[in-house]
Structure formats: structure tokens, C-alpha cells
Amino acid sequence: CKGGALMLKASSIPIGRRIWLVIGLAILPLFILTVGDYLDARNEQLARYQEDARLILNGVQMVERTHRHHIESLLKTFAGADEMREHAPDACSQLAKRLMSADPNLANIGAATPDGNVFCNGLPLSGAVNVSDRRWFQEALKAQEMTPGEFMTGRISGKPTTVFGLPVRGENGNIRYALFASTTTAWFDRFTAIQTLPEGWTSLLVTLEGKALSRYPEPDKWRGRTLSEESLAKLEAALASGQEQVRMLGLDGVDRLFVLQPLEIAGNHLIATIGIPVGQTLAVVERQFAQRLLLVSLIAVISVLLANRLLGELIDRRFAQTLSELRNLKRALDDVPAYVFIKDINGRYVYANRSTLALFGIDREAIRGKSDADFFAPEG
């Protein structure tokens, strides 16, 4: 019964609507597949580029570790120099200057007494400098090897640097002095400069406060610039949640997907990133999607035009068939030897067969609209 009811309901739907329903059911899956393919292609493209960016950042990690080992070797060499054994401030400072001139990564190098007073330094001092409040120094007093890097603005150099400390102890184990080396981000500049980044891609070294220390291309132009409040908020949220990428506007206002890598040598205070321009990267995928969507639209338009034509032909055919059936019915009724007529709700004739017309002596057109009162006298 239910099946019969469904068939009855379906058959009660006008043929025009049924045709449009069929077209819709045919086009809708195609449209859904097109959108689904677009989203899959978009995600695959971004995933491929994220993997490429991650490979570059893996290289940054390797250079970072190499840089740290280099600084550690440099400080140990510094500690073993004759100038340091004699604890001679002037000779030590001269050695520090020579080391700085030979190493472009150094912003400063020197030594401080156990109470934090700097007595050896590669840069000119305008007065006494004490570093006992610095974390790297406090860690050096307790450590046996070089301390993790601490990112800060140097008290002597005035530059944003990463400072490492190395304790030098006497035979009794007590600390004699703490060596320090502060390094710039020149190593990051050199590394990113030799990378072949695709057009529109950027590398960015930024602090947790959103300040750019290096940016490729044009590092000098962007150094010291700060991310917008909106971008900084997105970066902080991504780091807080452990995400490895974040989509935000870069320093130049371009929408990019930034793949993130905190730097261990700066206590994760510095973030190395590779920025992938979303619009430019997805241009090919967007263009293919537009082409497919246009094709689907053309198919839909062609289907509509064909449906309109088919519907018109069906209507014309059904009308001709109905008209033919009416004519056959009229002929059949005219041949019936009985009085056959049709009246409206007001009792007026709308149709009469040949026998009825002959009875009233009137033609088919004249009888329309007349009632019995026009043919029969009132009773009584």
C-alpha cells in the first residue's frame, strides 16, 4: 500500500517538475564531486608545500646545532688561551677583539668575575658592567658545560643577541670566571640567502614579541619591524597550542601560511618560520576549480535548454493527442442516437451532440450559454 501510495504521489507530480527534479539529481552529485575534488587538491597542495618548508626548517635546525657547537668550541679555546690563564684583563680583551674580527657571528665575547663584573670584553666599555642578574651568568655559576642560549638585548653591544656562558673552574672546583659569547642572527641570514625559495615565499626569524630579527628577501628592510597585533595574536595562539603552522599576514601584509620552528639555542624565544603565500600557491588549484565549475555550469545550462525543448515537445505532443481524443469523442457522441449535452453549474449549455442540436433546431455555437428557458415554455 505504501509503495502504491508513493507511486500515486510521484505520478501526481507534473511532468515539468519531474524533469527538473531529474536534472537536479543528476547535476547535484557532479557539483558536490567538483567541490570535493577542489578541497582535496587544495589540501594536498598545501601539504606538499608545508613538507617543503619543513625540510628547509630542518636545515635551520642543523645549522643551529652547528652554530652552537662552534660557539662552544670557541669558548673552550678562549678558556685555554695563555691570556686567560694569566687573568690579564688587557691581554684578554685584545684576544677577544681578535676573535670577534675573525668571526662575523659574534656580537661580543668576554669574561666576568664570580660576582658578575666584566673584566674582559671585545667591545669598548664606557664604564663598569655587571651581569650577575643575567640568567646565562647565574646558570654558568652552577654548570659544568656551556649554558643554553639566552636571547636578550646586549648590555654592552646594545644588539639583540643570544648569549652563551661557559664556567671556568680552578683545581678545587670553585669558579674562577665565566666566559660569555653573544651571537647575532647573521648565521640565519646566510643560511636563508643560499636557499632557493619559490617566488613569493619568505623566511622570517621573529621573537616571541613579534619583532623581526631577519627576513628574506630584503633582510635589512624588514629587520626590527613588528607583526601586526592580529598576526601576533595568531602566532601566540599557535605556539601555545603546539601547532606547527599558522596562517596570518606577514610583515608585508601578504596572507601566508607560516611553518614554525622554535630555536633551541635561544631558549625557544626565537621562532624560525617559512612563509608560503596562500593565494599564489593555490592559484593553479583555484584556476582548475574555476574551469571545472564552469564546465559543470555549462552542463547544467545545456541540460536546462534540452529539458525546455523536450518539455515543449512533450506538451505539444500531449496537446495534439488530447485534441485528437476530443475530436474522436465528439464524433462518437454525434453518432449516438440519444440526446447528449453538458451544462455548467448555472444550468447553461456548454456542449450538445448532433441529436440535441437537431431537437432544438440550433447550431453548436448558438446553443452555448443558453438554458432550458430559452427552449421550453414555462409550466402552468
Order of alpha helices (4+ residues) and beta strands (2+ residues): alpha-alpha-alpha-alpha-beta-beta-alpha-beta-beta-beta-alpha-beta-beta-alpha-alpha-beta-beta-beta-alpha-alpha-beta-beta-alpha-alpha
